[in-house]
Structure formats: C-alpha cells, structure tokens
Amino acid sequence: MPECRTEDRKTRVRQVLERRQKDLRLVLANIHDPHNVSAILRSCDAFGINEVDLFYTDTAFPNLGAKSSASARKWVARRRHTDAQTMVADLRARGFQLLSTGFSERARPLTRWDLTRPTAIVLGNEHRGVSSELEALVPDQIFIPMMGMVQSLNVSVAAAVILYEAFRQREAAGMYAVPSFSAAELEALERDWCAR
Amino acid sequence: MPECRTEDRKTRVRQVLERRQKDLRLVLANIHDPHNVSAILRSCDAFGINEVDLFYTDTAFPNLGAKSSASARKWVARRRHTDAQTMVADLRARGFQLLSTGFSERARPLTRWDLTRPTAIVLGNEHRGVSSELEALVPDQIFIPMMGMVQSLNVSVAAAVILYEAFRQREAAGMYAVPSFSAAELEALERDWCAR
C-alpha cells in the first residue's frame, strides 16, 4: 500500500481532502486554449473542486502536458464526455442543479443562485460560448454582472469568479469545515493521493 | 468637440462612466506576462475600475499592443510609476487605504477588509510576488483563502477575484447606482471616451 513520504505530507493531503466539495463541479465545454484549462484547474484545486467534466465534441482535447501550472492537474480529477445528453442526465440523476454561463432571459447573477446546493456549472468555448445543444439541456443560466465597455471576461477569470462566489457561500454555510466525502471515500482518496 | 458616433453609443458610454469607481484601483507591480496584464485590464473594465497604477522597476514594461483583449485597454487609464515611495505617499495623501496581496501575520482574507473604502490593491510579480520595498510601505495585506494542494493562483485570476469581492461589497452598498465622478468629471470623460 503506497504511503505519503512524510507525516507532514499525509496531514496536508488529509486536510485538503477534508475540504474538497464533492458536490461542486465545473463542466468545461469545448474550451479551446490549454492555458485557460490549466488556469481553471488551478482555481478548482484552490477552491476545493475535486473533479471536473471535460466535454469535447468540436474542439481539440486540451493537451495539459507541459504547462507551468500543470501541478494542479494532479489534484483535480477529470471525466471525459462526448455525449451531452448522457452527461447531463447522469449529473441530474446524481442530484446536481445544472447552470450554464449565459445571458438569456432566464439568466440570473451569480449571487442570486444558491451555490451551496449540489451544483455543476457549464463553461463554454472562448469564442462560441455554450453550444445550442447544451444550452437546450441546461436552460438555467448564471452570469457575472459586468459594468464595463467590454461585455466579456476571460473564461478562466469567469470560472474563478464563479468558484469564489460558490466558496464564499459554502464557507458561510460551514461546508469547508465538514468533509463532503465519507470516511471510506477519504481513506481511498488519501491512499491514492499519497501515491502520486 | 468630438462626439459619440451614435446616440446609443453615447448612452452606453455615459452608463459605464456613471458606474466607474474612481476610488478603487489596482497597482500592478512588475507583473511580467503581458497576457496577465491584458486579462487584468479586461477585469478592471468589467468591474468598473477607471485607472490602474503600473509600477515597473525591475521587469520590462508590458507591451499591450497586439493582444486580443486589447480593447479593454482603451477604457482603463494607466499611470506609470518608478518610485515606490512617491507612488504610495501620493495614494495615501488622496485618502486610499493600501492593501498588498500577501500572507504575512497581518494578512486578512478578502471578505474581512472593507473594500467600500477608497482602496488601492497591490499585485506583485508572478514569481517574486510584491518586493520587500513595496511590502514595507504597504504592510496591510489581503489574501484569497485557498483550500488546495497548490498554494497559489494565477495573478490575473487573483486580481479578478479581489475585484469581484470589491464589486460585491460595493454593489450591496449601492455604490454602482450613484456616480463616483462629479458631473464635470463625467462630462470631460464622456467627451474623451466618445473621441476614442
């Protein structure tokens, strides 16, 4: 059985795992630039996201190999999808509310969504946004209020702001003080992480 | 006298200017990567920052010329500095509380600072952080809580999260509903912006 190299390391791994939010996820839908994907994974690690969904159908799958912030990649699991319906149905069956970034009439600013609920947030391609297929499957939309002349944010910036707002709400609700994983799940993850 | 090309444009410029927060600034201190500086300016525009301080002493001044998000550059004024003491003394004389990103004993998480006060936030170099000279001049520190294995965020992500928190506090206080510039300042800025 693999073990953490030191007790300090083991304590650190356990502390981080106890703060992981198993019911908060991002769906990266055809995000093009690997730098953006890397930056998003780094933010995921920082705000306690344990796993993201990578939905790639019309964009090259991002090569995260040699990026400087690649280390965050080690600590954020990735599940690959190519079928929108299956992915969305699976997330809904597991109790997730699904929100997509967008500006439709149903869109609400991020503080108006309860992000303490099990939540998966879909982020779309840098140029084309979220596809109409995914948008039809995820009609509830979330947006970051923008006060400027340029009506857009970098996708990795948008991801971080949304994750921070989720963190803020969840921290206020005490959700980082209690593990979201079961004792058995934590033990399995700890063994796995210590072996990395 | 230059005029906006259309009435719509004029309305838009006026609306954005009325939301600009003249008493909220960032100091970009020797940030190396022009992509990061561009992304930060884009976030500044989005959250209503009208002017940033560019403090460059040991890093090449960023060339923002041909970047894709260069358009935000048009709407965020930049003041260049090379002397830390003069810059800090000037900001303090104008009533700004100065906060630097960092993790000293005096550091507090971003929600624990009152960002509705006139505030300037110093962001440092990607690798070296804020220099010891600037740190000595700006002992009050602000940080983003991080729950992960990797103890850092991309600097443009950190800037956006801090600006979003300032936006959130200021919006709750009604500060985006009332212009921070005087009528005369707004008129001068409107003429200037319409000519761009």
Boltz contact constraints between the chains, C-beta under 6 A:
constraints:
  - contact:
      token1: [A, 16]
      token2: [B, 149]
      max_distance: 6.0
  - contact:
      token1: [A, 19]
      token2: [B, 147]
      max_distance: 6.0
  - contact:
      token1: [A, 39]
      token2: [B, 154]
      max_distance: 6.0
  - contact:
      token1: [A, 43]
      token2: [B, 157]
      max_distance: 6.0
  - contact:
      token1: [A, 45]
      token2: [B, 148]
      max_distance: 6.0
  - contact:
      token1: [A, 45]
      token2: [B, 149]
      max_distance: 6.0
  - contact:
      token1: [A, 45]
      token2: [B, 150]
      max_distance: 6.0
  - contact:
      token1: [A, 46]
      token2: [B, 146]
      max_distance: 6.0
  - contact:
      token1: [A, 46]
      token2: [B, 148]
      max_distance: 6.0
  - contact:
      token1: [A, 46]
      token2: [B, 153]
      max_distance: 6.0
  - contact:
      token1: [A, 48]
      token2: [B, 147]
      max_distance: 6.0
  - contact:
      token1: [A, 71]
      token2: [B, 150]
      max_distance: 6.0
  - contact:
      token1: [A, 72]
      token2: [B, 150]
      max_distance: 6.0
  - contact:
      token1: [A, 75]
      token2: [B, 149]
      max_distance: 6.0
  - contact:
      token1: [A, 146]
      token2: [B, 46]
      max_distance: 6.0
  - contact:
      token1: [A, 147]
      token2: [B, 19]
      max_distance: 6.0
  - contact:
      token1: [A, 147]
      token2: [B, 48]
      max_distance: 6.0
  - contact:
      token1: [A, 148]
      token2: [B, 45]
      max_distance: 6.0
  - contact:
      token1: [A, 148]
      token2: [B, 46]
      max_distance: 6.0
  - contact:
      token1: [A, 149]
      token2: [B, 16]
      max_distance: 6.0
  - contact:
      token1: [A, 149]
      token2: [B, 45]
      max_distance: 6.0
  - contact:
      token1: [A, 149]
      token2: [B, 75]
      max_distance: 6.0
  - contact:
      token1: [A, 150]
      token2: [B, 45]
      max_distance: 6.0
  - contact:
      token1: [A, 150]
      token2: [B, 71]
      max_distance: 6.0
  - contact:
      token1: [A, 150]
      token2: [B, 72]
      max_distance: 6.0
  - contact:
      token1: [A, 153]
      token2: [B, 46]
      max_distance: 6.0
  - contact:
      token1: [A, 154]
      token2: [B, 39]
      max_distance: 6.0
  - contact:
      token1: [A, 157]
      token2: [B, 43]
      max_distance: 6.0
  - contact:
      token1: [A, 157]
      token2: [B, 160]
      max_distance: 6.0
  - contact:
      token1: [A, 160]
      token2: [B, 157]
      max_distance: 6.0
  - contact:
      token1: [A, 160]
      token2: [B, 160]
      max_distance: 6.0
  - contact:
      token1: [A, 160]
      token2: [B, 161]
      max_distance: 6.0
  - contact:
      token1: [A, 161]
      token2: [B, 160]
      max_distance: 6.0
  - contact:
      token1: [A, 161]
      token2: [B, 164]
      max_distance: 6.0
  - contact:
      token1: [A, 164]
      token2: [B, 161]
      max_distance: 6.0
